[in-house]
Amino acid sequence: MEWLVILGAVALQVYLTWKKLGPFLSLLIVALLSGLCLGMHPEQLIRSVERGVGNTLSGLALVICLGAALGKILEAGGAVTRITTTLIGAFGKRNIQWVLLLTGFLIGIPLYYNAGFMILVPLVFSVAYRARLPLLYVAMPMAAALSTTHCFLPPHPSPVFLVNAFHANMGKTLVYGLVITLPVVVVAGPLLGRLLKNIPVKTESVFLTKDDPQQPLPGVLPSFLIGLLPVGLITAKLLADHLLDDHLLRRVLDFTGDATIALLISVLLAIAYFGNAAKQPLAATVKWVNEAIGGIAVILFIICAGGVFKQVLQDSGTDKHIAALCARWEMPPLLFGWLITAILRVAIGSATVAGITAAGVVAPLVFSGVASPELMVLAVGTGSVFGSHVNDSGFWMFKEFFNLTLKQTFLSWTVMETMISVLGLVGVLVLELVVG
């Protein structure tokens, strides 16, 4: 029954989107109908909707708004133009995919996916526009790098939880994860981007402003420093947590290294520096911030509605039903860990929830000694990004920010996530043969 409801919900979402109802309203309708069909009491369903809104916005709202504000200031203040021309001049158009791949990878290691995505979106649009390159050709390396680090590498929430749940070695997990990540991200990023380069996508964006030849551009060093400041602050927090005792400096770095605080500090510095560099009064610079937040408001609510759909599936007990069904299967431990997580991911939408739920099912395999804890972390992690579709907030972020149709999002984002998952599983199984 649960499978039929899930399949029907996905089909209805695709149909309503095709009918131009709009993803915000259609996602809410699908979430409510799914909850009722799964046997949820109306009061329980309403609480689940409220919980979905709260859980989604609590982790996303400020990060997305501040990230959009920082991106708009960097663009309008000339910093993105300076960064873009510097990268293109240094590496050339032929190598720009690899530049964005490396940038996404370096930012993706310390930064949560949503924050890294918001920081890099303006750069992607600027590179595509000024180098006259197809948008998906430029965007896929960035997105693949961020997504791969998110599911494979500590200190991201799901890998860290799995390391603790399986009593795995953090250092080994990180090393194994890097070994798998590098080839996977090359295939799912630059190579896939080249296959998708002929898909027509508009490069219009709230982050793009018309070039003004009279506007003085800021310096290269401050443009890179302020643009990457959130990454630096979050990285400093991670290092402090591992290297410093509990004293004032560590507490300060813990505070400034929070994603929201790091972005807020960066926005304030960007307002002060780039507004002055562009010879704009404070009111004009603040207007940039308001334009950015207004431009992404609809996107934020679409993501929120996707979070509601995910929460309804989770609260209805669908994840537990699927986990219990999968537990009766017999197959190699690492493949089993990947498969149960992949099924949960497709069913309930959240990579983190899928990984956490699967951990409870596969943990006995790890503790009995039949599977390496480090490799099981990676098997579950790679399964958690399989087949992202309409019940995943990341799907809608990618679609709306890059002005894609539903079909284009399936062909790009969903294919990319599935490639990362399947290639990651292959990497885990090969590593098992090597390290035993």
C-alpha positions as CSV (number, residue, x, y, z in Angstrom):
1,M,0.0,0.0,0.0
2,E,2.8,2.4,1.0
3,W,4.6,1.9,-2.3
4,L,1.4,2.6,-4.3
5,V,0.8,5.9,-2.4
6,I,4.4,7.0,-2.9
7,L,4.3,6.2,-6.7
8,G,0.9,7.9,-7.0
9,A,2.2,11.0,-5.1
10,V,5.2,11.3,-7.4
11,A,3.0,10.9,-10.5
12,L,0.5,13.5,-9.2
13,Q,3.3,16.0,-8.5
14,V,4.7,15.6,-12.1
15,Y,1.1,16.0,-13.5
16,L,0.3,19.1,-11.5
17,T,3.7,20.7,-12.4
18,W,3.0,19.9,-16.1
19,K,-0.4,21.6,-15.7
20,K,1.4,24.7,-14.5
21,L,-0.2,24.8,-11.0
22,G,3.2,25.7,-9.6
23,P,5.4,23.6,-7.4
24,F,4.6,25.4,-4.1
25,L,0.8,24.7,-4.2
26,S,1.2,21.3,-5.9
27,L,3.7,20.0,-3.3
28,L,1.4,21.0,-0.5
29,I,-1.6,19.3,-2.2
30,V,0.5,16.1,-2.8
31,A,1.8,16.1,0.8
32,L,-1.7,16.4,2.3
33,L,-3.2,13.8,0.0
34,S,-0.3,11.4,0.7
35,G,-0.7,11.8,4.4
36,L,-4.4,11.0,4.3
37,C,-3.9,8.0,2.0
38,L,-1.2,6.7,4.4
39,G,-3.7,6.7,7.2
40,M,-2.6,9.7,9.1
41,H,-5.3,11.4,11.4
42,P,-6.1,14.9,10.2
43,E,-4.7,16.5,13.4
44,Q,-1.5,14.4,13.1
45,L,-1.2,15.5,9.5
46,I,-1.5,19.2,10.3
47,R,1.1,18.8,13.0
48,S,3.3,17.0,10.5
49,V,2.9,19.9,8.0
50,E,3.8,22.4,10.7
51,R,6.8,20.3,11.8
52,G,8.0,20.1,8.1
53,V,7.8,23.8,7.7
54,G,9.8,24.4,11.0
55,N,12.4,21.7,10.3
56,T,13.0,22.9,6.8
57,L,13.1,26.7,7.4
58,S,15.1,26.4,10.6
59,G,18.0,24.9,8.7
60,L,17.6,26.8,5.5
61,A,15.9,30.2,5.7
62,L,18.7,32.4,7.1
63,V,21.4,30.5,5.2
64,I,19.6,30.9,1.9
65,C,18.6,34.6,2.5
66,L,22.1,35.6,3.7
67,G,23.7,33.6,1.0
68,A,21.6,35.3,-1.6
69,A,22.4,38.7,-0.1
70,L,26.1,38.0,-0.2
71,G,25.9,36.7,-3.8
72,K,24.0,39.8,-4.9
73,I,26.4,42.2,-3.2
74,L,29.4,40.4,-4.7
75,E,27.8,40.6,-8.1
76,A,26.5,44.2,-8.0
77,G,29.7,45.4,-6.3
78,G,31.8,44.0,-9.1
79,A,33.5,41.3,-7.1
80,V,32.0,38.4,-9.1
81,T,33.1,40.1,-12.3
82,R,36.6,40.4,-10.9
83,I,36.7,36.8,-9.7
84,T,35.3,35.5,-13.0
85,T,37.6,37.5,-15.2
86,T,40.6,36.4,-13.0
87,L,39.7,32.7,-13.2
88,I,39.0,32.8,-17.0
89,G,42.2,34.8,-17.6
90,A,44.3,32.4,-15.5
91,F,42.9,29.1,-16.7
92,G,41.1,29.8,-19.9
93,K,37.6,28.8,-21.1
94,R,38.8,25.3,-21.8
95,N,39.6,24.6,-18.2
96,I,36.8,26.6,-16.5
97,Q,34.9,23.4,-15.6
98,W,37.8,22.1,-13.6
99,V,38.2,25.5,-11.8
100,L,34.5,25.3,-10.7
101,L,34.9,21.7,-9.7
102,L,37.9,22.5,-7.5
103,T,36.2,25.5,-6.1
104,G,33.1,23.5,-5.3
105,F,35.1,20.7,-3.7
106,L,37.2,23.1,-1.5
107,I,34.1,24.9,-0.4
108,G,32.1,21.7,0.0
109,I,34.4,20.1,2.5
110,P,33.9,22.5,5.3
111,L,30.6,24.1,4.3
112,Y,27.1,22.6,4.4
113,Y,25.5,22.0,0.9
114,N,23.0,24.8,1.1
115,A,25.5,27.5,2.2
116,G,28.0,26.4,-0.4
117,F,25.4,26.4,-3.1
118,M,24.3,29.9,-2.3
119,I,27.8,31.2,-2.3
120,L,28.7,29.6,-5.7
121,V,25.4,30.2,-7.7
122,P,26.4,33.9,-8.5
123,L,29.8,32.7,-9.7
124,V,28.2,30.0,-12.0
125,F,25.9,32.5,-13.6
126,S,28.7,35.1,-14.1
127,V,31.0,32.6,-15.6
128,A,28.3,31.2,-18.0
129,Y,27.3,34.7,-19.0
130,R,30.7,36.3,-19.5
131,A,32.4,33.3,-21.0
132,R,29.4,32.6,-23.2
133,L,29.2,29.0,-22.0
134,P,26.1,26.8,-21.5
135,L,24.7,27.2,-18.0
136,L,24.6,23.4,-17.2
137,Y,28.1,22.9,-18.6
138,V,29.3,25.3,-15.9
139,A,26.9,24.4,-13.1
140,M,27.3,20.6,-13.1
141,P,30.9,20.5,-11.8
142,M,30.0,22.8,-8.9
143,A,26.8,20.9,-8.0
144,A,28.5,17.5,-8.2
145,A,31.4,18.6,-6.0
146,L,29.1,20.0,-3.3
147,S,26.8,17.0,-3.4
148,T,29.6,14.4,-3.3
149,T,31.3,16.0,-0.3
150,H,27.9,16.3,1.4
151,C,27.2,12.6,1.3
152,F,30.7,11.1,1.7
153,L,32.9,13.3,3.8
154,P,32.9,14.4,7.5
155,P,32.2,17.0,8.9
156,H,28.8,16.9,7.2
157,P,25.9,15.9,9.4
158,S,25.0,12.5,7.9
159,P,28.6,11.1,7.6
160,V,29.4,12.3,11.2
161,F,26.3,10.6,12.5
162,L,27.1,7.4,10.7
163,V,30.7,7.4,11.9
164,N,29.4,7.7,15.5
165,A,26.6,5.1,14.9
166,F,29.0,2.5,13.5
167,H,31.9,3.4,15.8
168,A,34.0,4.0,12.7
169,N,37.4,5.8,12.6
170,M,36.9,9.4,11.5
171,G,40.3,9.7,9.8
172,K,39.9,6.4,7.9
173,T,36.4,7.4,6.8
174,L,37.7,10.7,5.5
175,V,40.6,9.2,3.6
176,Y,38.4,6.4,2.1
177,G,35.8,9.0,1.2
178,L,38.3,11.2,-0.6
179,V,39.6,8.2,-2.6
180,I,36.1,7.5,-3.8
181,T,35.0,11.2,-4.2
182,L,37.7,12.3,-6.6
183,P,36.9,10.0,-9.6
184,V,33.1,10.1,-8.9
185,V,33.0,13.9,-9.0
186,V,34.9,14.0,-12.2
187,V,32.4,11.8,-14.0
188,A,29.2,13.3,-12.4
189,G,30.5,16.9,-12.9
190,P,32.6,17.9,-15.9
191,L,31.8,14.9,-18.0
192,L,28.1,15.0,-17.4
193,G,28.1,18.7,-17.9
194,R,29.6,18.2,-21.4
195,L,26.7,15.8,-22.2
196,L,24.2,18.4,-21.1
197,K,25.7,21.5,-22.6
198,N,23.2,21.5,-25.5
199,I,20.2,21.8,-23.2
200,P,18.9,25.4,-23.7
201,V,18.8,27.2,-20.3
202,K,18.3,30.9,-19.7
203,T,21.2,32.7,-17.9
204,E,18.9,35.4,-16.5
205,S,19.2,35.6,-12.7
206,V,18.7,37.9,-9.8
207,F,22.4,37.6,-9.3
208,L,23.3,39.1,-12.7
209,T,23.5,42.9,-13.3
210,K,24.4,44.6,-16.5
211,D,28.1,45.5,-16.8
212,D,28.8,49.2,-16.3
213,P,32.1,50.2,-17.9
214,Q,32.2,53.2,-15.7
215,Q,32.0,51.2,-12.5
216,P,35.4,50.6,-10.8
217,L,36.0,47.0,-10.0
218,P,37.3,46.0,-6.6
219,G,40.7,44.4,-6.1
220,V,41.3,40.7,-6.7
221,L,42.4,39.9,-3.2
222,P,39.5,41.5,-1.3
223,S,37.1,39.9,-3.9
224,F,38.4,36.4,-3.2
225,L,38.8,37.0,0.5
226,I,35.3,38.3,1.2
227,G,33.7,35.8,-1.2
228,L,35.4,32.9,0.6
229,L,35.2,34.3,4.1
230,P,32.3,32.1,5.1
231,V,34.4,29.0,4.2
232,G,37.3,30.3,6.1
233,L,35.3,31.0,9.3
234,I,33.6,27.6,9.2
235,T,36.9,25.8,8.5
236,A,38.4,27.7,11.5
237,K,35.6,26.4,13.7
238,L,36.2,22.8,12.6
239,L,40.0,23.1,13.3
240,A,39.3,24.8,16.7
241,D,36.9,21.9,17.7
242,H,39.7,19.4,17.1
243,L,42.8,21.3,18.2
244,L,41.9,23.8,20.9
245,D,40.7,23.3,24.5
246,D,37.6,24.9,25.7
247,H,38.6,28.5,26.2
248,L,37.7,31.9,24.9
249,L,39.3,31.6,21.4
250,R,37.5,28.3,20.8
251,R,34.2,29.7,21.9
252,V,34.7,32.8,19.6
253,L,35.5,30.5,16.6
254,D,32.6,28.2,17.4
255,F,30.3,31.2,17.2
256,T,31.7,32.9,14.1
257,G,32.0,29.5,12.4
258,D,28.3,28.8,12.5
259,A,27.0,28.9,8.9
260,T,24.5,31.6,9.6
261,I,26.9,33.8,11.6
262,A,29.7,33.3,9.1
263,L,27.4,34.5,6.3
264,L,26.1,37.4,8.3
265,I,29.6,38.6,9.0
266,S,30.5,38.3,5.4
267,V,27.4,40.2,4.3
268,L,28.2,43.1,6.6
269,L,31.8,43.2,5.4
270,A,30.6,43.0,1.8
271,I,28.2,45.9,2.4
272,A,30.9,48.0,3.9
273,Y,33.7,47.2,1.4
274,F,32.0,46.7,-2.0
275,G,29.4,49.4,-1.5
276,N,32.3,51.8,-1.0
277,A,34.3,50.3,-3.8
278,A,31.4,50.8,-6.2
279,K,30.9,54.3,-4.8
280,Q,27.3,53.5,-3.7
281,P,25.6,55.0,-0.7
282,L,24.5,52.7,2.1
283,A,20.8,52.9,1.0
284,A,21.7,51.6,-2.5
285,T,23.8,48.7,-1.1
286,V,21.0,47.7,1.3
287,K,18.7,47.8,-1.8
288,W,20.9,45.1,-3.3
289,V,20.2,42.9,-0.2
290,N,16.4,43.5,-0.4
291,E,16.4,42.6,-4.1
292,A,18.3,39.4,-3.5
293,I,15.9,38.3,-0.7
294,G,12.8,39.3,-2.7
295,G,14.2,37.4,-5.7
296,I,14.5,34.1,-3.8
297,A,11.4,34.3,-1.6
298,V,9.4,32.0,-3.9
299,I,12.2,29.6,-4.1
300,L,12.4,29.4,-0.3
301,F,8.7,28.6,-0.1
302,I,9.0,25.9,-2.8
303,I,11.8,24.3,-0.8
304,C,9.7,24.6,2.3
305,A,6.8,22.7,0.6
306,G,9.2,20.0,-0.4
307,G,10.2,19.7,3.3
308,V,6.6,19.3,4.2
309,F,6.2,16.4,1.8
310,K,9.3,14.7,3.2
311,Q,8.0,15.2,6.8
312,V,4.6,13.7,6.0
313,L,6.2,10.6,4.6
314,Q,8.5,10.3,7.6
315,D,5.8,10.9,10.2
316,S,3.4,8.4,8.6
317,G,5.9,5.6,9.3
318,T,6.7,5.0,5.7
319,D,10.4,4.9,6.4
320,K,10.0,2.2,9.1
321,H,7.8,0.1,6.9
322,I,10.4,0.1,4.1
323,A,13.3,-0.5,6.4
324,A,11.5,-3.6,7.9
325,L,10.8,-4.9,4.4
326,C,14.4,-4.5,3.3
327,A,15.7,-6.2,6.5
328,R,14.3,-9.5,5.3
329,W,16.5,-9.5,2.2
330,E,19.8,-11.4,2.1
331,M,22.7,-9.9,0.2
332,P,26.3,-8.7,0.7
333,P,26.4,-6.3,3.7
334,L,27.7,-3.2,1.9
335,L,25.3,-3.7,-1.0
336,F,22.4,-4.2,1.5
337,G,23.4,-0.9,3.3
338,W,23.4,1.0,0.0
339,L,20.2,-0.5,-1.3
340,I,18.1,0.1,1.9
341,T,19.3,3.7,2.0
342,A,18.7,4.3,-1.7
343,I,15.1,3.0,-1.3
344,L,14.5,5.2,1.7
345,R,16.0,8.2,-0.1
346,V,13.6,7.8,-3.1
347,A,10.7,7.2,-0.8
348,I,11.1,10.0,1.8
349,G,13.3,12.6,0.1
350,S,15.8,13.5,2.8
351,A,19.4,12.2,2.4
352,T,20.1,12.7,6.1
353,V,16.9,11.0,7.3
354,A,17.5,8.1,4.9
355,G,21.0,7.6,6.2
356,I,20.0,7.9,9.8
357,T,17.0,5.5,9.3
358,A,19.2,2.9,7.5
359,A,21.8,3.1,10.2
360,G,19.5,1.4,12.6
361,V,18.9,-1.4,10.3
362,V,22.5,-2.1,9.2
363,A,24.3,-1.4,12.4
364,P,24.0,-5.0,13.6
365,L,26.0,-6.1,10.5
366,V,28.8,-3.7,11.4
367,F,28.9,-4.7,15.1
368,S,28.9,-8.5,14.2
369,G,32.1,-7.9,12.2
370,V,30.9,-8.9,8.8
371,A,31.3,-5.3,7.4
372,S,33.9,-2.6,7.8
373,P,32.4,0.3,9.8
374,E,34.2,2.9,7.6
375,L,33.1,1.3,4.4
376,M,29.5,1.0,5.7
377,V,29.5,4.7,6.5
378,L,30.4,5.3,2.8
379,A,27.9,2.7,1.5
380,V,25.0,4.3,3.4
381,G,26.3,7.8,2.5
382,T,26.4,7.1,-1.2
383,G,22.9,5.4,-1.1
384,S,21.5,8.5,0.5
385,V,21.8,10.6,-2.7
386,F,20.2,8.1,-5.1
387,G,17.4,9.2,-7.4
388,S,16.7,12.6,-6.0
389,H,13.3,13.8,-7.3
390,V,10.2,15.9,-6.4
391,N,10.2,15.1,-2.7
392,D,13.7,16.5,-2.1
393,S,14.2,20.2,-1.3
394,G,17.6,20.1,-3.1
395,F,15.8,19.1,-6.4
396,W,13.7,22.3,-6.2
397,M,16.7,24.5,-5.2
398,F,18.5,23.3,-8.3
399,K,15.5,23.7,-10.6
400,E,14.4,27.1,-9.5
401,F,17.8,28.8,-9.1
402,F,18.9,27.6,-12.6
403,N,15.6,28.3,-14.3
404,L,15.1,24.7,-15.4
405,T,11.9,22.9,-16.4
406,L,10.9,19.8,-14.6
407,K,12.2,17.6,-17.4
408,Q,15.5,19.5,-17.5
409,T,15.9,19.0,-13.7
410,F,15.4,15.3,-14.0
411,L,17.9,15.1,-16.8
412,S,20.5,17.1,-14.9
413,W,20.1,17.0,-11.2
414,T,18.4,13.6,-10.8
415,V,20.9,11.9,-13.2
416,M,23.8,13.6,-11.5
417,E,22.7,12.4,-8.0
418,T,22.1,8.9,-9.3
419,M,25.5,8.7,-11.0
420,I,27.2,9.8,-7.8
421,S,25.3,7.1,-5.9
422,V,25.9,4.3,-8.3
423,L,29.6,5.2,-8.9
424,G,30.1,5.7,-5.2
425,L,28.8,2.2,-4.5
426,V,31.2,0.8,-7.1
427,G,34.0,2.7,-5.4
428,V,33.0,1.2,-2.0
429,L,33.0,-2.3,-3.3
430,V,36.4,-1.9,-5.0
431,L,37.8,-0.5,-1.8
432,E,36.5,-3.5,0.1
433,L,38.6,-5.7,-2.2
434,V,41.7,-3.6,-1.6
435,V,41.5,-2.9,2.2
436,G,39.6,-6.1,3.1
